[in-house]
Amino acid sequence: MKAAIITTYGKADVLKLEERESPVIDKNEVLIKVKAAGVNRPDVIQRQGKYPAPDGAPKDIPGLEVAGIIECVGADVKQWKAGDQVCALVAGGGYAQFVNADAGLCLPIPEGFSFADAAGLPETMFTVWNNVFQRAHLQKGESILIHGGSSGIGITAIQLATYFGAKVTVTVGSDAKGQACLDLGADNYINYKTHDFEKELIESPVDVILDIIGGEYFDKNLNVLRPEGRLVYINAMKGNIVSLNLGKLMQKRITLTGSTLRSREISFKRNLAAELYKKVWPILASGHFKPVVFATFPLNEAYKSHELMESSQHIGKIVLEID
């Protein structure tokens, strides 16, 4: 099979198309003929040598989410058969013509979704559902601040939070990105290049914050949270070492949490997939969620997808389409 390989750690152009052996599946896995693969920031960090793949995943083939057609199934797989169209969360190897996936981490492609649309679902859906709804317990009538509102995570969090009745504010890097977020259901946006979100929200604090930035945002986040607020970290692009005022944390009774997904145990991810299928997939099927694919690239131009990701000019998902 052909795959986009990290030939050495470095800039985007280290991604090269090469031949590799197709994966061998175990009894609980399926082999997927990949039609599209989502591009995510962890892929970029892996390419830079700062995010090694977990044991059992390909070390030099990035890609955490795919959509395609099941080629064959393992001996113990009962819920899928060859020919089924699925999207799947994988621990790596998605930038390839074939990838193996745990059967429990596959979900059917929603009606009306293309392969490219569906390839952008697993990583963001798993992440947002776990962190916003399971960990932060966002409720109807509450408010949430989403940093990076125009990212793949952001556009997913906006739409799910809005669907379940929360008020949504996002931070973005341009007014065009802000308008895109409003179009998806956000109530308000703050352009962080022209306005300080702390000053904007200090008089109207929020219940939940989903943060990918870290660094200097940390104390500002605490300041704009209501009592009993929940602050959730899923990345720390601007620094993971911060100073915490414990008095502020205690006085407001703030819950501080965070998570990563890739290294979690398979059983956790299977349970998460089952809950998504029950509670979120009907929303997708009903047409109340809009997939936002900003750009697609062929597999041999995977490096261009990383260049776009690093430019932060995109709104929504970047996807590789694989022939």
C-alpha positions as YAML, in Angstrom:
chain: A
units: angstrom
residues:
- id: 1
  name: MET
  ca: [0.00, 0.00, 0.00]
- id: 2
  name: LYS
  ca: [0.99, 3.66, -0.30]
- id: 3
  name: ALA
  ca: [1.36, 5.77, 2.84]
- id: 4
  name: ALA
  ca: [2.54, 9.26, 3.76]
- id: 5
  name: ILE
  ca: [5.65, 8.59, 5.84]
- id: 6
  name: ILE
  ca: [7.48, 10.74, 8.37]
- id: 7
  name: THR
  ca: [10.90, 10.17, 6.84]
- id: 8
  name: THR
  ca: [12.65, 12.14, 9.58]
- id: 9
  name: TYR
  ca: [11.50, 14.64, 12.18]
- id: 10
  name: GLY
  ca: [11.23, 18.17, 10.88]
- id: 11
  name: LYS
  ca: [9.20, 20.52, 8.71]
- id: 12
  name: ALA
  ca: [6.17, 19.53, 6.67]
- id: 13
  name: ASP
  ca: [8.22, 18.47, 3.65]
- id: 14
  name: VAL
  ca: [9.59, 15.45, 5.53]
- id: 15
  name: LEU
  ca: [6.26, 13.75, 4.72]
- id: 16
  name: LYS
  ca: [6.86, 11.56, 1.68]
- id: 17
  name: LEU
  ca: [4.74, 9.01, -0.17]
- id: 18
  name: GLU
  ca: [6.25, 5.54, 0.15]
- id: 19
  name: GLU
  ca: [5.30, 1.88, -0.12]
- id: 20
  name: ARG
  ca: [4.54, -0.08, 3.06]
- id: 21
  name: GLU
  ca: [3.13, -3.50, 3.86]
- id: 22
  name: SER
  ca: [-0.61, -3.44, 4.50]
- id: 23
  name: PRO
  ca: [-1.52, -3.93, 8.18]
- id: 24
  name: VAL
  ca: [-2.38, -7.35, 9.58]
- id: 25
  name: ILE
  ca: [-5.51, -7.32, 11.73]
- id: 26
  name: ASP
  ca: [-6.12, -9.23, 14.94]
- id: 27
  name: LYS
  ca: [-9.35, -10.96, 15.95]
- id: 28
  name: ASN
  ca: [-11.00, -7.79, 17.28]
- id: 29
  name: GLU
  ca: [-10.03, -5.50, 14.40]
- id: 30
  name: VAL
  ca: [-11.18, -4.58, 10.93]
- id: 31
  name: LEU
  ca: [-9.08, -3.62, 7.92]
- id: 32
  name: ILE
  ca: [-10.32, -0.38, 6.37]
- id: 33
  name: LYS
  ca: [-9.67, 0.68, 2.80]
- id: 34
  name: VAL
  ca: [-9.18, 4.37, 3.55]
- id: 35
  name: LYS
  ca: [-11.02, 6.87, 1.40]
- id: 36
  name: ALA
  ca: [-10.26, 9.93, 3.53]
- id: 37
  name: ALA
  ca: [-8.20, 10.75, 6.62]
- id: 38
  name: GLY
  ca: [-8.57, 13.69, 8.96]
- id: 39
  name: VAL
  ca: [-5.54, 15.90, 9.62]
- id: 40
  name: ASN
  ca: [-5.08, 17.00, 13.24]
- id: 41
  name: ARG
  ca: [-2.59, 19.08, 15.17]
- id: 42
  name: PRO
  ca: [-1.23, 16.00, 17.01]
- id: 43
  name: ASP
  ca: [-0.14, 14.72, 13.57]
- id: 44
  name: VAL
  ca: [1.96, 17.86, 13.18]
- id: 45
  name: ILE
  ca: [3.47, 17.45, 16.64]
- id: 46
  name: GLN
  ca: [4.28, 13.80, 15.88]
- id: 47
  name: ARG
  ca: [5.99, 14.86, 12.65]
- id: 48
  name: GLN
  ca: [8.10, 17.27, 14.69]
- id: 49
  name: GLY
  ca: [9.21, 14.43, 16.97]
- id: 50
  name: LYS
  ca: [7.39, 15.73, 20.03]
- id: 51
  name: TYR
  ca: [4.49, 13.25, 20.20]
- id: 52
  name: PRO
  ca: [5.59, 9.63, 19.77]
- id: 53
  name: ALA
  ca: [3.03, 7.06, 18.72]
- id: 54
  name: PRO
  ca: [1.85, 4.66, 21.45]
- id: 55
  name: ASP
  ca: [2.94, 1.04, 21.48]
- id: 56
  name: GLY
  ca: [1.32, -0.95, 18.71]
- id: 57
  name: ALA
  ca: [0.72, 2.05, 16.42]
- id: 58
  name: PRO
  ca: [2.86, 2.84, 13.37]
- id: 59
  name: LYS
  ca: [5.74, 5.07, 14.41]
- id: 60
  name: ASP
  ca: [6.16, 6.81, 11.06]
- id: 61
  name: ILE
  ca: [2.63, 6.98, 9.63]
- id: 62
  name: PRO
  ca: [0.49, 9.71, 11.24]
- id: 63
  name: GLY
  ca: [-3.28, 9.88, 11.14]
- id: 64
  name: LEU
  ca: [-5.78, 9.48, 14.00]
- id: 65
  name: GLU
  ca: [-9.11, 9.32, 12.16]
- id: 66
  name: VAL
  ca: [-10.27, 7.83, 8.88]
- id: 67
  name: ALA
  ca: [-13.33, 7.06, 6.81]
- id: 68
  name: GLY
  ca: [-13.55, 4.24, 4.32]
- id: 69
  name: ILE
  ca: [-14.83, 0.80, 3.44]
- id: 70
  name: ILE
  ca: [-14.20, -2.32, 5.51]
- id: 71
  name: GLU
  ca: [-12.06, -4.75, 3.52]
- id: 72
  name: CYS
  ca: [-12.15, -7.65, 5.97]
- id: 73
  name: VAL
  ca: [-12.93, -8.36, 9.63]
- id: 74
  name: GLY
  ca: [-11.22, -10.27, 12.42]
- id: 75
  name: ALA
  ca: [-12.45, -13.63, 13.67]
- id: 76
  name: ASP
  ca: [-14.29, -12.20, 16.69]
- id: 77
  name: VAL
  ca: [-15.90, -9.21, 14.95]
- id: 78
  name: LYS
  ca: [-19.67, -9.58, 14.70]
- id: 79
  name: GLN
  ca: [-20.99, -6.05, 14.24]
- id: 80
  name: TRP
  ca: [-19.24, -5.29, 10.93]
- id: 81
  name: LYS
  ca: [-18.76, -7.01, 7.59]
- id: 82
  name: ALA
  ca: [-16.76, -6.42, 4.44]
- id: 83
  name: GLY
  ca: [-18.27, -3.59, 2.43]
- id: 84
  name: ASP
  ca: [-19.57, -1.57, 5.38]
- id: 85
  name: GLN
  ca: [-18.79, 2.14, 5.22]
- id: 86
  name: VAL
  ca: [-17.39, 3.44, 8.50]
- id: 87
  name: CYS
  ca: [-15.37, 6.17, 10.13]
- id: 88
  name: ALA
  ca: [-12.96, 5.18, 12.86]
- id: 89
  name: LEU
  ca: [-10.64, 6.45, 15.56]
- id: 90
  name: VAL
  ca: [-7.17, 4.94, 15.22]
- id: 91
  name: ALA
  ca: [-3.99, 5.30, 17.26]
- id: 92
  name: GLY
  ca: [-1.97, 6.07, 14.11]
- id: 93
  name: GLY
  ca: [-1.51, 4.96, 10.52]
- id: 94
  name: GLY
  ca: [-4.40, 6.87, 9.00]
- id: 95
  name: TYR
  ca: [-2.36, 8.51, 6.22]
- id: 96
  name: ALA
  ca: [-2.40, 5.32, 4.16]
- id: 97
  name: GLN
  ca: [-4.48, 3.31, 1.72]
- id: 98
  name: PHE
  ca: [-5.26, 0.74, 4.43]
- id: 99
  name: VAL
  ca: [-5.40, 0.92, 8.21]
- id: 100
  name: ASN
  ca: [-6.40, -1.48, 10.96]
- id: 101
  name: ALA
  ca: [-8.95, -0.30, 13.52]
- id: 102
  name: ASP
  ca: [-10.49, -1.79, 16.61]
- id: 103
  name: ALA
  ca: [-14.02, -2.83, 15.68]
- id: 104
  name: GLY
  ca: [-15.41, -1.05, 18.72]
- id: 105
  name: LEU
  ca: [-13.93, 2.27, 17.58]
- id: 106
  name: CYS
  ca: [-15.73, 2.24, 14.24]
- id: 107
  name: LEU
  ca: [-18.97, 4.11, 13.67]
- id: 108
  name: PRO
  ca: [-21.26, 4.12, 10.62]
- id: 109
  name: ILE
  ca: [-20.93, 7.05, 8.24]
- id: 110
  name: PRO
  ca: [-23.98, 9.24, 8.85]
- id: 111
  name: GLU
  ca: [-26.48, 9.52, 6.02]
- id: 112
  name: GLY
  ca: [-25.63, 12.39, 3.70]
- id: 113
  name: PHE
  ca: [-21.98, 12.60, 4.83]
- id: 114
  name: SER
  ca: [-19.22, 12.11, 2.28]
- id: 115
  name: PHE
  ca: [-16.07, 10.17, 3.14]
- id: 116
  name: ALA
  ca: [-14.28, 13.50, 3.59]
- id: 117
  name: ASP
  ca: [-17.02, 14.76, 5.91]
- id: 118
  name: ALA
  ca: [-16.94, 11.58, 7.97]
- id: 119
  name: ALA
  ca: [-13.14, 11.46, 8.21]
- id: 120
  name: GLY
  ca: [-13.25, 14.64, 10.25]
- id: 121
  name: LEU
  ca: [-15.64, 13.27, 12.87]
- id: 122
  name: PRO
  ca: [-13.94, 10.70, 15.14]
- id: 123
  name: GLU
  ca: [-11.07, 12.63, 16.75]
- id: 124
  name: THR
  ca: [-13.15, 15.74, 17.41]
- id: 125
  name: MET
  ca: [-16.34, 13.94, 18.44]
- id: 126
  name: PHE
  ca: [-14.55, 11.64, 20.88]
- id: 127
  name: THR
  ca: [-12.60, 14.57, 22.33]
- id: 128
  name: VAL
  ca: [-15.47, 17.02, 22.66]
- id: 129
  name: TRP
  ca: [-17.97, 14.54, 24.05]
- id: 130
  name: ASN
  ca: [-15.55, 13.26, 26.67]
- id: 131
  name: ASN
  ca: [-14.25, 16.64, 27.79]
- id: 132
  name: VAL
  ca: [-17.22, 18.98, 27.44]
- id: 133
  name: PHE
  ca: [-20.08, 16.66, 28.36]
- id: 134
  name: GLN
  ca: [-18.56, 13.83, 30.41]
- id: 135
  name: ARG
  ca: [-15.82, 15.68, 32.27]
- id: 136
  name: ALA
  ca: [-17.17, 19.25, 32.43]
- id: 137
  name: HIS
  ca: [-20.84, 18.17, 32.58]
- id: 138
  name: LEU
  ca: [-22.06, 21.08, 30.45]
- id: 139
  name: GLN
  ca: [-25.79, 21.48, 31.02]
- id: 140
  name: LYS
  ca: [-28.70, 23.15, 29.24]
- id: 141
  name: GLY
  ca: [-28.83, 26.83, 30.15]
- id: 142
  name: GLU
  ca: [-25.13, 27.06, 31.05]
- id: 143
  name: SER
  ca: [-22.46, 29.00, 29.19]
- id: 144
  name: ILE
  ca: [-19.21, 27.79, 27.65]
- id: 145
  name: LEU
  ca: [-16.12, 29.60, 26.37]
- id: 146
  name: ILE
  ca: [-14.34, 27.70, 23.60]
- id: 147
  name: HIS
  ca: [-10.82, 28.82, 22.77]
- id: 148
  name: GLY
  ca: [-9.91, 28.19, 19.14]
- id: 149
  name: GLY
  ca: [-13.52, 28.27, 18.02]
- id: 150
  name: SER
  ca: [-12.76, 27.84, 14.31]
- id: 151
  name: SER
  ca: [-10.62, 24.71, 14.78]
- id: 152
  name: GLY
  ca: [-11.93, 21.23, 14.15]
- id: 153
  name: ILE
  ca: [-12.51, 20.82, 17.89]
- id: 154
  name: GLY
  ca: [-14.10, 24.26, 18.02]
- id: 155
  name: ILE
  ca: [-16.65, 23.78, 15.25]
- id: 156
  name: THR
  ca: [-17.68, 20.48, 16.82]
- id: 157
  name: ALA
  ca: [-17.95, 21.90, 20.35]
- id: 158
  name: ILE
  ca: [-19.97, 24.90, 19.12]
- id: 159
  name: GLN
  ca: [-22.56, 22.77, 17.40]
- id: 160
  name: LEU
  ca: [-22.97, 20.17, 20.13]
- id: 161
  name: ALA
  ca: [-23.07, 22.74, 22.94]
- id: 162
  name: THR
  ca: [-25.65, 24.77, 21.05]
- id: 163
  name: TYR
  ca: [-27.76, 21.70, 20.28]
- id: 164
  name: PHE
  ca: [-27.90, 20.81, 23.97]
- id: 165
  name: GLY
  ca: [-28.96, 24.30, 24.96]
- id: 166
  name: ALA
  ca: [-25.79, 26.06, 26.14]
- id: 167
  name: LYS
  ca: [-24.76, 29.63, 25.39]
- id: 168
  name: VAL
  ca: [-21.50, 29.64, 23.40]
- id: 169
  name: THR
  ca: [-18.71, 32.21, 23.25]
- id: 170
  name: VAL
  ca: [-15.55, 31.54, 21.23]
- id: 171
  name: THR
  ca: [-12.16, 33.14, 20.82]
- id: 172
  name: VAL
  ca: [-10.81, 33.39, 17.27]
- id: 173
  name: GLY
  ca: [-8.00, 35.09, 15.40]
- id: 174
  name: SER
  ca: [-10.05, 37.04, 12.86]
- id: 175
  name: ASP
  ca: [-13.50, 38.47, 12.35]
- id: 176
  name: ALA
  ca: [-14.01, 36.15, 9.39]
- id: 177
  name: LYS
  ca: [-13.43, 33.16, 11.66]
- id: 178
  name: GLY
  ca: [-15.74, 34.73, 14.21]
- id: 179
  name: GLN
  ca: [-18.52, 35.07, 11.66]
- id: 180
  name: ALA
  ca: [-18.06, 31.44, 10.64]
- id: 181
  name: CYS
  ca: [-18.54, 30.45, 14.28]
- id: 182
  name: LEU
  ca: [-21.68, 32.58, 14.55]
- id: 183
  name: ASP
  ca: [-23.00, 30.86, 11.42]
- id: 184
  name: LEU
  ca: [-22.53, 27.51, 13.17]
- id: 185
  name: GLY
  ca: [-24.53, 28.62, 16.22]
- id: 186
  name: ALA
  ca: [-22.12, 30.47, 18.51]
- id: 187
  name: ASP
  ca: [-23.72, 33.38, 20.38]
- id: 188
  name: ASN
  ca: [-20.65, 35.58, 20.52]
- id: 189
  name: TYR
  ca: [-17.03, 35.72, 19.42]
- id: 190
  name: ILE
  ca: [-13.98, 37.54, 20.71]
- id: 191
  name: ASN
  ca: [-11.13, 38.33, 18.34]
- id: 192
  name: TYR
  ca: [-8.13, 37.74, 20.58]
- id: 193
  name: LYS
  ca: [-5.94, 39.86, 18.31]
- id: 194
  name: THR
  ca: [-7.98, 42.98, 19.00]
- id: 195
  name: HIS
  ca: [-9.73, 42.26, 22.32]
- id: 196
  name: ASP
  ca: [-8.79, 40.70, 25.66]
- id: 197
  name: PHE
  ca: [-11.27, 37.93, 26.42]
- id: 198
  name: GLU
  ca: [-10.77, 38.45, 30.17]
- id: 199
  name: LYS
  ca: [-11.89, 42.08, 29.93]
- id: 200
  name: GLU
  ca: [-14.79, 41.12, 27.68]
- id: 201
  name: LEU
  ca: [-16.11, 38.41, 30.00]
- id: 202
  name: ILE
  ca: [-15.18, 39.56, 33.49]
- id: 203
  name: GLU
  ca: [-18.68, 40.99, 34.01]
- id: 204
  name: SER
  ca: [-20.44, 38.01, 32.38]
- id: 205
  name: PRO
  ca: [-18.51, 34.93, 33.54]
- id: 206
  name: VAL
  ca: [-19.00, 31.43, 32.10]
- id: 207
  name: ASP
  ca: [-19.65, 27.98, 33.53]
- id: 208
  name: VAL
  ca: [-17.25, 25.94, 31.39]
- id: 209
  name: ILE
  ca: [-14.06, 26.70, 29.45]
- id: 210
  name: LEU
  ca: [-12.53, 24.37, 26.87]
- id: 211
  name: ASP
  ca: [-8.91, 25.44, 26.35]
- id: 212
  name: ILE
  ca: [-6.23, 24.40, 23.85]
- id: 213
  name: ILE
  ca: [-3.94, 27.36, 24.55]
- id: 214
  name: GLY
  ca: [-2.61, 27.12, 28.11]
- id: 215
  name: GLY
  ca: [0.16, 29.52, 29.11]
- id: 216
  name: GLU
  ca: [-1.01, 33.02, 30.00]
- id: 217
  name: TYR
  ca: [-4.65, 32.05, 29.37]
- id: 218
  name: PHE
  ca: [-4.68, 29.99, 32.57]
- id: 219
  name: ASP
  ca: [-5.15, 32.77, 35.12]
- id: 220
  name: LYS
  ca: [-7.48, 34.66, 32.81]
- id: 221
  name: ASN
  ca: [-9.60, 31.53, 32.53]
- id: 222
  name: LEU
  ca: [-9.90, 31.30, 36.31]
- id: 223
  name: ASN
  ca: [-10.95, 34.95, 36.45]
- id: 224
  name: VAL
  ca: [-13.83, 34.57, 33.98]
- id: 225
  name: LEU
  ca: [-15.24, 31.37, 35.45]
- id: 226
  name: ARG
  ca: [-18.31, 31.48, 37.64]
- id: 227
  name: PRO
  ca: [-18.30, 29.81, 41.06]
- id: 228
  name: GLU
  ca: [-18.52, 26.02, 40.52]
- id: 229
  name: GLY
  ca: [-17.00, 26.57, 37.06]
- id: 230
  name: ARG
  ca: [-15.11, 23.88, 35.18]
- id: 231
  name: LEU
  ca: [-11.87, 24.46, 33.27]
- id: 232
  name: VAL
  ca: [-10.86, 21.69, 30.85]
- id: 233
  name: TYR
  ca: [-7.54, 21.43, 29.03]
- id: 234
  name: ILE
  ca: [-7.02, 19.33, 25.92]
- id: 235
  name: ASN
  ca: [-3.83, 21.03, 24.71]
- id: 236
  name: ALA
  ca: [-1.39, 23.72, 25.81]
- id: 237
  name: MET
  ca: [-0.07, 25.31, 22.64]
- id: 238
  name: LYS
  ca: [1.33, 28.33, 24.46]
- id: 239
  name: GLY
  ca: [2.86, 26.50, 27.40]
- id: 240
  name: ASN
  ca: [1.98, 23.81, 29.92]
- id: 241
  name: ILE
  ca: [3.75, 25.29, 32.95]
- id: 242
  name: VAL
  ca: [1.51, 27.78, 34.78]
- id: 243
  name: SER
  ca: [1.17, 29.39, 38.20]
- id: 244
  name: LEU
  ca: [-1.96, 28.50, 40.18]
- id: 245
  name: ASN
  ca: [-3.54, 30.71, 42.86]
- id: 246
  name: LEU
  ca: [-5.05, 28.04, 45.09]
- id: 247
  name: GLY
  ca: [-7.05, 30.64, 46.98]
- id: 248
  name: LYS
  ca: [-8.90, 31.60, 43.80]
- id: 249
  name: LEU
  ca: [-9.51, 27.95, 43.00]
- id: 250
  name: MET
  ca: [-10.97, 27.29, 46.46]
- id: 251
  name: GLN
  ca: [-13.02, 30.47, 46.71]
- id: 252
  name: LYS
  ca: [-14.75, 29.79, 43.41]
- id: 253
  name: ARG
  ca: [-14.85, 26.00, 43.95]
- id: 254
  name: ILE
  ca: [-13.47, 25.55, 40.44]
- id: 255
  name: THR
  ca: [-12.96, 22.11, 38.93]
- id: 256
  name: LEU
  ca: [-9.69, 21.94, 36.97]
- id: 257
  name: THR
  ca: [-9.26, 18.96, 34.70]
- id: 258
  name: GLY
  ca: [-7.91, 17.85, 31.33]
- id: 259
  name: SER
  ca: [-7.23, 14.80, 29.25]
- id: 260
  name: THR
  ca: [-5.53, 13.28, 26.25]
- id: 261
  name: LEU
  ca: [-7.22, 10.67, 24.10]
- id: 262
  name: ARG
  ca: [-4.63, 8.80, 22.08]
- id: 263
  name: SER
  ca: [-3.01, 6.93, 24.97]
- id: 264
  name: ARG
  ca: [-6.26, 5.94, 26.70]
- id: 265
  name: GLU
  ca: [-7.11, 2.26, 26.99]
- id: 266
  name: ILE
  ca: [-9.21, 0.60, 24.29]
- id: 267
  name: SER
  ca: [-12.02, -0.21, 26.72]
- id: 268
  name: PHE
  ca: [-12.45, 3.49, 27.53]
- id: 269
  name: LYS
  ca: [-12.56, 4.41, 23.85]
- id: 270
  name: ARG
  ca: [-15.05, 1.63, 23.09]
- id: 271
  name: ASN
  ca: [-17.40, 2.89, 25.80]
- id: 272
  name: LEU
  ca: [-17.03, 6.41, 24.45]
- id: 273
  name: ALA
  ca: [-17.83, 5.24, 20.91]
- id: 274
  name: ALA
  ca: [-20.94, 3.44, 22.16]
- id: 275
  name: GLU
  ca: [-22.16, 6.58, 23.92]
- id: 276
  name: LEU
  ca: [-21.49, 8.70, 20.84]
- id: 277
  name: TYR
  ca: [-23.49, 6.28, 18.71]
- id: 278
  name: LYS
  ca: [-26.40, 6.46, 21.14]
- id: 279
  name: LYS
  ca: [-26.42, 10.18, 21.95]
- id: 280
  name: VAL
  ca: [-24.66, 12.03, 19.12]
- id: 281
  name: TRP
  ca: [-25.03, 10.00, 15.92]
- id: 282
  name: PRO
  ca: [-28.82, 10.64, 15.86]
- id: 283
  name: ILE
  ca: [-28.02, 14.38, 15.85]
- id: 284
  name: LEU
  ca: [-25.79, 13.90, 12.80]
- id: 285
  name: ALA
  ca: [-28.45, 11.84, 11.04]
- id: 286
  name: SER
  ca: [-31.11, 14.50, 11.75]
- id: 287
  name: GLY
  ca: [-29.16, 17.20, 9.93]
- id: 288
  name: HIS
  ca: [-28.52, 19.33, 13.02]
- id: 289
  name: PHE
  ca: [-24.75, 19.14, 12.60]
- id: 290
  name: LYS
  ca: [-22.84, 20.66, 9.70]
- id: 291
  name: PRO
  ca: [-19.49, 19.09, 8.77]
- id: 292
  name: VAL
  ca: [-17.02, 21.83, 7.89]
- id: 293
  name: VAL
  ca: [-14.22, 20.68, 5.57]
- id: 294
  name: PHE
  ca: [-12.00, 23.63, 4.76]
- id: 295
  name: ALA
  ca: [-9.65, 21.90, 2.33]
- id: 296
  name: THR
  ca: [-8.77, 18.48, 0.96]
- id: 297
  name: PHE
  ca: [-5.44, 17.21, -0.38]
- id: 298
  name: PRO
  ca: [-4.37, 13.99, -2.12]
- id: 299
  name: LEU
  ca: [-2.19, 11.65, -0.08]
- id: 300
  name: ASN
  ca: [0.96, 12.61, -1.96]
- id: 301
  name: GLU
  ca: [0.41, 16.22, -0.83]
- id: 302
  name: ALA
  ca: [0.10, 15.43, 2.86]
- id: 303
  name: TYR
  ca: [2.88, 17.93, 3.48]
- id: 304
  name: LYS
  ca: [0.64, 20.69, 2.11]
- id: 305
  name: SER
  ca: [-2.07, 19.76, 4.60]
- id: 306
  name: HIS
  ca: [0.45, 20.19, 7.43]
- id: 307
  name: GLU
  ca: [1.59, 23.53, 6.07]
- id: 308
  name: LEU
  ca: [-2.02, 24.70, 6.08]
- id: 309
  name: MET
  ca: [-2.57, 23.36, 9.60]
- id: 310
  name: GLU
  ca: [0.49, 25.22, 10.87]
- id: 311
  name: SER
  ca: [-0.60, 28.45, 9.18]
- id: 312
  name: SER
  ca: [-3.84, 28.42, 11.25]
- id: 313
  name: GLN
  ca: [-5.68, 29.91, 8.28]
- id: 314
  name: HIS
  ca: [-8.26, 27.14, 8.14]
- id: 315
  name: ILE
  ca: [-11.80, 27.06, 9.49]
- id: 316
  name: GLY
  ca: [-12.90, 23.55, 10.40]
- id: 317
  name: LYS
  ca: [-11.25, 20.36, 9.20]
- id: 318
  name: ILE
  ca: [-8.42, 19.57, 6.81]
- id: 319
  name: VAL
  ca: [-8.72, 16.19, 5.11]
- id: 320
  name: LEU
  ca: [-6.63, 13.89, 2.93]
- id: 321
  name: GLU
  ca: [-8.54, 12.13, 0.16]
- id: 322
  name: ILE
  ca: [-7.02, 8.78, -0.74]
- id: 323
  name: ASP
  ca: [-7.41, 7.01, -4.06]
...
